[in-house]
């Protein structure tokens, strides 16, 4: 995991701040993205691909803020050695898990887009049923509790550094095309550059993918503002712009993951950190 974080993810595995920041992405990927939320997003669900871009990035930012506040409260500076995570009490890890759980499952939480979570959970907003939404939220709450409880249990059983390293490796590798990773700025630069190069390889043979796109929304046409928004707060994209960015394939520009150095234990793969 040390080699993964240093050579593949691109962070210092011995600094608490960067490790916990990436651990936040793993929490979001497992507890939010790969959860009953997928049913709310798929098919005729109320969440579009653009909505998910905004909500996922905002959720990563918010969970990261919760973890940063917790880190300060347990007395760890951002540049503290990750070995000090082993000294954090089990109660404190449980406290962190409970705080994230409470925020994620709050029925009145307002993800980007303006609908509270309780309404997003409805299978069909036109025929919204409190019972259906209640059942869906209960399933989601149980899922989140299981994921966060497992993270706290790993800290108790294997130590805080191991739990944080494992989560950070997952966040940095499985989510390396997400906002908040070391690779996100270069992905944004490549995307903005490709927008003005119809022959860019991203658009396929003869630029077919580029020609099939709808006209650019105003928030996309302003390249400087688009780049700044994507880098700082993708959740601030207007719905039409967020949907256009996803349709333009920003996620397909994700960089290749560097190989582990030959001196590392190559028997450990990215799948071993999920």
Phi, psi and omega in degrees: 000326177300315180294320178302312184293319183283314190261334181257319181274322176095031175234166176278112183291351182262004178251126185300315187303302180299325180294313181290328177299318179285330175300328178300324180293323178295319178301314182293318181297316184275319186274330182252299190293312181263070187212189173304345176303329180301327177290330179285338183268326188284159173058235182266017179298165186284351184258122176274173176298322177295319176302317182293324175302312182291315184291318180299314182293319178295320180295320176300315180299315184291317178296321177299319179296320178298315181293320179298318179296317177299317180302315179295322182291331177270005171086025181250125175283161182298331180261014176295153178290137182297341176300335179291343176296337177291341181270353178287134186290158176300321179300322180291322176295320177297322179298316178299313180301318181294323181293317179294316179303314183299320180288316184297322188262002180301115184300334181265006177299139183252094172294162175307134183123339172097349180267131175295157184304323182298330178275324176301326182287348178292137182295325182214110184296337179288331179238050188296132180237126178300324181293316179298311180298320179298317178296316180296318179293325178295317177298317179297316180300317178296319180297313181298317179299320179295317180294313182287325175296324177294323178294316178296321179294323178296322177296323179289319187278322186246353182102153183296322180295316180300314182297319181290318178300314182298316179294320181293321178297319176298312181299320183283334183260308181290335184241031188289354175257016181262157168303141177099355178262161178299336183271349183299315180302318180290327176297316179298315179300316179297321182293312181296322177296316182297331181301330182256014177233089182302337180268004180302143182302335181301330186271001177079184181303128176061020177066030186299317183295325180293319182290335181281349182287152173292162175306147184292132170295160183302324183290340175272323183296330176276091188299320180297314179293322179299312180300315181297318180294315180297323181287318189266316186204077180303336180292350177274358176296140173292152185308316182294324179289318179298317179296321179295317180299318178292317179298330179283356172082037180302324181292339182279355178268010181302139182286160175291147176278126180299151177288156173293146175297153184298338180281347181279164177282098185283001176284347178263121181247174180301327181294341181280359182245008182280000000 
